[in-house]
Amino acid sequence: MHSEPGFDVAALDEWIGDRLPGQGSPLQATRMGQFTGEANALYWLRRGRHVWVLRRPPAVINAPGASDMKREWRILTALDSSPVPHPAPLLLGSTNDGPLGMPFLIMARVDGFTPVGQLPAPYDTAQARRDLGFALVDALAELAAVPWQARGLDGLGRPAGFLDRQVSRWLGQLDRYRTRDIPELGWLAGWLETNRPPRSKPALMHGDYSPYNVMAAPHDTTRLAAVVDWDTGTIGDPLLDIGHLLARWTDPGEEPAIGVWDITTRDGLPTRAELAARYTERTGADLSALSYYQALALFKLAIILEGAVARWRGTAPQDAAARAAMVDRLIHYAGLYARGERADRTRAGHARGAQA
């Protein structure tokens, strides 16, 4: 058995027992590689011809409530038989009754891949990349339509006042590890407080929706294979999910807000306006305040990433400086959205190709 994962594989095998098939064959566990498990560790589990995925929290959790395996289990269980593509949850382990000494989740394998970097076939054509962009939005539309109360998700979050709490909630987190002044942060926080739009109908949210947290299907380019990483999901304002996706989405001729490219070859990808039009078409949502949600999404992301600046200052100063530059960039781009200076190049109401 492999000792590479850093936990007792034999104890995990015994814990799984006959609850999953292949008992009697040796269990193997291998850590996944680049672009997987950015916030949580992911492992392949193999026993005989059977393959599953194990997911556990990282050594350092960036935000309170993040990497919540019980929350992820609850959401994945509630999504069973829904149109939202997701991995099937199989087993949940806790700190007390599991062999890892921390909560973990075992899920079914998904036939797909994380669509970042240079995409392989069939996404090596402009039309397939266009399909992928719309598929990202379609999954969010399906998520917003989930009848969360009927599926037992009462109490998952606090939808009343969700948007009202966001600025103070994230500034409160920042105060726990603030080590420097962040340019434009004060102005942005004030703008977000004074320009808050009316409350949207509460819905199940993902909380960190981007190409890094989905899996593209290897054959059908029009539908995602799965949406993954549900540990920060909640009941709140679903427009923050589409705002997060579109805040990080790069139109032709632009540089990425986060400073690094997600999908390298952009030819064929829909514009932000086209994706917004698709979301409105599928959900009926009013996106007239989209710039607010884009600015809020980058504000939230920047504060989460600032935690690494604080952790690395004494041990990895170059990494801390690079992360600080990323945080400053995110706040700056949030300000561009707030001031209308990173406007969509095509009016959403006239976006071409909204029907894919």
KOLMAR-188646 format. One record per residue (C-alpha): residue number from 0; y, z, x. Coordinates in Angstrom, 1 decimal. Layout:
BEGIN
   num        v        w        u
   NUM        Y        Z        X
...
# end
This chain:
BEGIN
   num        v        w        u
     0      0.0      0.0      0.0
     1      3.5     -0.8      1.1
     2      5.7      2.1      2.3
     3      8.8     -0.2      2.7
     4     10.5      0.7     -0.7
     5     11.2      4.3      0.5
     6      9.2      6.0     -2.2
     7      5.6      7.0     -2.7
     8      3.9      3.8     -4.1
     9      0.6      5.6     -4.5
    10      2.2      8.2     -6.6
    11      3.9      5.6     -8.7
    12      0.6      3.8     -9.2
    13     -1.0      7.0    -10.4
    14      2.0      7.6    -12.7
    15      1.7      4.1    -14.2
    16     -2.0      4.6    -14.7
    17     -3.4      2.5    -17.5
    18     -0.1      2.2    -19.4
    19      0.3     -1.2    -17.7
    20     -2.5     -3.6    -16.9
    21     -4.3     -4.0    -13.5
    22     -5.3     -0.4    -12.9
    23     -7.7     -0.3    -10.0
    24     -5.9     -3.0     -8.0
    25     -3.5     -1.7     -5.3
    26      0.1     -1.5     -6.4
    27      2.6     -3.2     -4.1
    28      6.4     -2.6     -4.2
    29      9.0     -4.8     -2.4
    30     12.8     -4.4     -2.4
    31     14.6     -7.5     -3.8
    32     17.1     -9.3     -1.6
    33     20.6    -10.6     -1.7
    34     22.5    -10.9     -5.0
    35     20.1     -8.6     -6.8
    36     20.8     -4.9     -7.5
    37     24.4     -4.8     -6.3
    38     24.8     -1.5     -8.1
    39     21.2     -0.4     -8.6
    40     18.1     -1.0     -6.4
    41     15.6     -3.5     -7.7
    42     12.0     -3.8     -6.6
    43      9.1     -6.2     -7.4
    44      6.0     -4.3     -8.5
    45      2.7     -6.2     -8.2
    46     -0.7     -4.9     -9.3
    47     -3.4     -7.6     -9.2
    48     -2.0    -10.7    -10.9
    49      0.6     -8.7    -12.8
    50      4.2     -8.5    -11.8
    51      7.0     -6.2    -13.1
    52     10.5     -5.1    -12.0
    53     11.5     -1.5    -11.2
    54     15.1     -0.5    -11.3
    55     16.6      2.7    -10.1
    56     20.1      4.1     -9.3
    57     21.7      3.7     -5.9
    58     22.1      6.5     -3.4
    59     25.8      6.7     -4.4
    60     27.0      6.2     -8.0
    61     30.4      4.5     -8.1
    62     31.5      5.8    -11.6
    63     30.5      8.6    -13.9
    64     28.1      7.2    -16.5
    65     27.1      4.3    -14.3
    66     23.5      3.7    -13.3
    67     22.3      5.5    -16.4
    68     18.6      4.5    -16.8
    69     18.2      6.3    -20.1
    70     21.2      4.4    -21.5
    71     19.8      1.1    -20.3
    72     16.3      1.9    -21.8
    73     17.9      2.8    -25.1
    74     19.9     -0.5    -25.2
    75     17.0     -2.7    -24.1
    76     14.8     -1.1    -26.7
    77     17.4     -1.6    -29.4
    78     17.7     -5.3    -28.4
    79     14.0     -5.9    -29.1
    80     13.6     -9.1    -31.3
    81     17.3     -9.7    -31.3
    82     18.8    -13.1    -30.2
    83     20.3    -11.5    -27.1
    84     18.2    -12.6    -24.1
    85     17.1     -9.5    -22.2
    86     14.2     -8.2    -20.1
    87     11.6     -6.3    -22.0
    88     11.5     -2.5    -21.2
    89      8.0     -1.2    -20.4
    90      8.2      2.3    -18.9
    91     10.9      4.9    -18.4
    92     10.6      7.5    -15.7
    93     12.7     10.7    -15.4
    94     13.6     13.0    -12.5
    95     11.2     15.6    -13.7
    96      8.1     13.6    -14.7
    97      8.4     10.6    -12.4
    98      7.4     10.1     -8.7
    99     10.7      8.8     -7.5
   100     12.7     12.0     -7.9
   101     15.2     10.2    -10.0
   102     15.3      8.2    -13.3
   103     13.9      4.7    -13.1
   104     13.0      1.8    -15.4
   105     10.1     -0.6    -15.3
   106     10.7     -3.9    -17.0
   107      8.9     -7.2    -17.6
   108      9.5    -10.0    -15.2
   109     12.0    -12.6    -16.3
   110     11.5    -16.3    -15.4
   111     15.0    -17.0    -14.1
   112     17.5    -16.4    -11.3
   113     21.0    -15.0    -10.7
   114     23.4    -18.0    -11.0
   115     25.6    -17.4     -8.0
   116     26.2    -19.3     -4.8
   117     25.0    -22.8     -4.6
   118     22.9    -23.3     -7.7
   119     19.5    -25.0     -7.5
   120     18.1    -27.7     -9.8
   121     18.5    -28.2    -12.6
   122     22.0    -26.7    -12.2
   123     22.8    -29.2     -9.5
   124     24.5    -31.5    -12.0
   125     27.9    -31.2    -13.6
   126     26.5    -31.2    -17.2
   127     24.0    -28.5    -16.4
   128     26.7    -26.3    -14.9
   129     28.8    -27.0    -18.1
   130     25.8    -25.9    -20.2
   131     25.6    -22.7    -18.1
   132     29.2    -21.8    -18.7
   133     28.8    -22.1    -22.4
   134     25.5    -20.2    -22.3
   135     27.3    -17.2    -20.7
   136     29.7    -17.1    -23.7
   137     26.9    -17.7    -26.3
   138     25.0    -14.6    -25.1
   139     28.2    -12.5    -25.4
   140     28.7    -13.9    -28.9
   141     25.1    -12.9    -29.8
   142     25.7     -9.4    -28.3
   143     28.8     -8.9    -30.4
   144     26.8     -9.7    -33.6
   145     24.1     -7.1    -32.9
   146     24.0     -4.6    -35.9
   147     24.1     -1.6    -33.5
   148     24.1      1.1    -36.2
   149     21.0     -0.4    -37.9
   150     19.3     -0.6    -34.4
   151     19.8      3.1    -33.8
   152     22.7      3.0    -31.4
   153     24.9      5.5    -33.1
   154     26.3      8.0    -30.5
   155     25.9      5.5    -27.6
   156     29.6      5.5    -27.2
   157     32.8      6.6    -28.9
   158     34.3      3.5    -30.6
   159     37.2      5.3    -32.2
   160     40.1      5.2    -29.8
   161     38.1      3.2    -27.2
   162     40.9      1.0    -26.1
   163     43.4      3.9    -26.3
   164     41.4      5.9    -23.7
   165     40.9      3.2    -21.1
   166     43.9      3.5    -18.9
   167     43.9      7.3    -18.7
   168     40.1      7.3    -18.3
   169     40.2      5.1    -15.2
   170     43.3      6.6    -13.7
   171     41.5     10.0    -14.1
   172     38.5      8.6    -12.1
   173     40.8      7.2     -9.4
   174     42.4     10.6     -9.0
   175     39.1     12.0     -7.9
   176     39.0      9.9     -4.8
   177     42.5      8.5     -4.3
   178     43.4      8.2     -0.6
   179     46.3      5.7     -0.7
   180     48.9      4.1     -2.8
   181     47.7      0.8     -4.4
   182     50.5     -1.8     -4.8
   183     51.5     -2.7     -8.4
   184     49.0     -0.2     -9.9
   185     51.7      2.0    -11.5
   186     53.4     -1.0    -13.1
   187     50.1     -2.4    -14.4
   188     49.0      0.9    -15.9
   189     52.3      1.2    -17.7
   190     52.1     -2.4    -19.0
   191     48.6     -1.8    -20.3
   192     49.7      1.4    -22.1
   193     52.7     -0.3    -23.8
   194     51.1     -3.6    -24.7
   195     47.8     -2.4    -26.2
   196     46.6     -4.8    -29.0
   197     45.3     -3.7    -32.3
   198     41.8     -2.3    -32.4
   199     38.9     -4.8    -32.7
   200     35.8     -4.2    -34.8
   201     33.5     -2.0    -32.6
   202     30.4     -3.7    -31.2
   203     27.7     -3.3    -28.6
   204     29.3     -4.1    -25.2
   205     27.6     -4.9    -21.8
   206     30.4     -3.3    -19.8
   207     30.1     -5.4    -16.6
   208     29.5     -9.0    -17.7
   209     29.6    -11.7    -15.1
   210     27.3    -14.3    -13.5
   211     26.0    -11.6    -11.3
   212     24.5     -9.7    -14.3
   213     22.7    -12.6    -16.0
   214     19.7    -14.7    -15.2
   215     19.8    -18.5    -15.7
   216     16.8    -20.2    -17.2
   217     14.9    -22.5    -14.8
   218     14.5    -25.3    -17.4
   219     16.7    -24.9    -20.5
   220     20.2    -25.0    -19.2
   221     21.8    -24.3    -22.6
   222     20.5    -20.7    -22.9
   223     20.3    -17.8    -20.5
   224     17.0    -16.4    -19.5
   225     18.3    -12.8    -19.7
   226     21.3    -10.5    -19.6
   227     20.6     -7.7    -17.2
   228     22.1     -4.4    -15.8
   229     22.8     -2.6    -19.1
   230     23.4      0.8    -17.6
   231     27.1      0.9    -18.5
   232     26.6     -0.6    -22.0
   233     28.4      1.2    -24.8
   234     29.9      0.8    -28.3
   235     33.5     -0.3    -27.9
   236     35.8     -3.3    -28.0
   237     33.7     -6.4    -27.4
   238     36.8     -8.4    -26.3
   239     36.7     -6.4    -23.0
   240     33.4     -8.2    -22.2
   241     34.8    -11.7    -22.7
   242     38.0    -10.5    -20.9
   243     36.0     -9.4    -17.9
   244     34.1    -12.7    -17.8
   245     37.2    -14.8    -18.1
   246     39.4    -12.7    -15.8
   247     37.0    -13.5    -12.9
   248     36.5    -17.1    -14.0
   249     38.2    -19.7    -11.8
   250     39.8    -22.9    -13.2
   251     40.2    -26.0    -11.0
   252     42.8    -25.7     -8.3
   253     42.7    -21.9     -8.4
   254     41.4    -19.2     -6.0
   255     39.1    -16.6     -7.4
   256     40.7    -13.3     -8.6
   257     38.2    -11.2     -6.8
   258     38.6    -13.2     -3.5
   259     35.0    -14.5     -3.3
   260     33.3    -17.3     -5.2
   261     30.5    -16.6     -7.7
   262     29.3    -20.1     -8.5
   263     30.2    -22.2     -5.4
   264     30.2    -25.8     -6.8
   265     32.7    -25.7     -9.8
   266     32.4    -29.3    -10.9
   267     31.4    -29.4    -14.6
   268     32.1    -25.8    -15.3
   269     34.2    -25.2    -18.4
   270     37.7    -23.9    -18.1
   271     38.7    -20.4    -19.3
   272     40.4    -22.0    -22.3
   273     37.2    -23.9    -23.2
   274     35.1    -20.7    -22.9
   275     37.6    -18.8    -25.0
   276     37.5    -21.4    -27.6
   277     33.7    -21.3    -27.6
   278     33.8    -17.5    -28.1
   279     36.2    -17.8    -31.0
   280     34.1    -20.5    -32.5
   281     30.9    -18.4    -32.3
   282     32.4    -15.0    -33.3
   283     35.6    -15.7    -35.2
   284     37.4    -13.3    -32.9
   285     41.2    -13.4    -32.4
   286     41.8    -13.9    -28.7
   287     45.6    -14.0    -28.9
   288     45.6    -10.8    -26.7
   289     43.1    -12.2    -24.2
   290     45.5    -11.7    -21.3
   291     45.5     -8.0    -22.0
   292     41.7     -7.7    -21.8
   293     41.7     -9.8    -18.6
   294     44.3     -7.5    -17.0
   295     42.4     -4.4    -18.2
   296     39.1     -5.7    -16.9
   297     40.5     -6.2    -13.4
   298     42.3     -2.9    -13.5
   299     39.0     -1.1    -14.3
   300     37.0     -3.1    -11.7
   301     39.6     -2.4     -9.0
   302     39.5      1.4     -9.6
   303     35.7      1.3     -9.5
   304     35.7     -0.6     -6.2
   305     38.4      1.8     -4.7
   306     35.7      4.4     -4.6
   307     34.1      2.6     -1.7
   308     37.4      2.6      0.1
   309     37.4      6.4      0.0
   310     33.8      6.7      1.0
   311     34.0      4.3      3.9
   312     37.3      5.4      5.5
   313     35.8      7.7      8.0
   314     32.5      6.0      8.7
   315     33.2      2.2      8.3
   316     37.0      1.6      8.6
   317     36.7     -2.2      8.8
   318     34.6     -2.3      5.6
   319     37.1      0.1      4.0
   320     40.0     -2.1      4.9
   321     38.2     -5.2      3.5
   322     37.4     -3.4      0.3
   323     41.0     -2.2      0.0
   324     42.2     -5.7      0.3
   325     39.9     -6.7     -2.5
   326     41.2     -3.9     -4.7
   327     44.8     -4.8     -4.0
   328     44.0     -8.4     -4.8
   329     42.4     -7.5     -8.1
   330     45.4     -5.4     -9.2
   331     47.7     -8.3     -8.2
   332     45.7    -10.8    -10.3
   333     45.6     -8.4    -13.2
   334     49.4     -8.4    -13.0
   335     49.4    -12.2    -13.0
   336     47.4    -12.1    -16.3
   337     49.7     -9.5    -17.7
   338     52.9    -11.5    -16.9
   339     51.3    -14.8    -18.1
   340     51.4    -16.3    -14.6
   341     47.7    -17.2    -14.5
   342     47.8    -19.0    -17.8
   343     44.9    -21.2    -19.0
   344     45.5    -24.9    -18.2
   345     44.2    -26.1    -21.5
   346     45.2    -24.6    -24.9
   347     42.2    -22.8    -26.3
   348     42.7    -24.4    -29.7
   349     42.4    -27.9    -28.2
   350     39.7    -27.1    -25.5
   351     37.4    -30.0    -25.1
   352     33.7    -29.6    -25.3
   353     33.7    -26.4    -27.3
   354     30.7    -27.7    -29.1
   355     28.9    -28.3    -25.7
# end
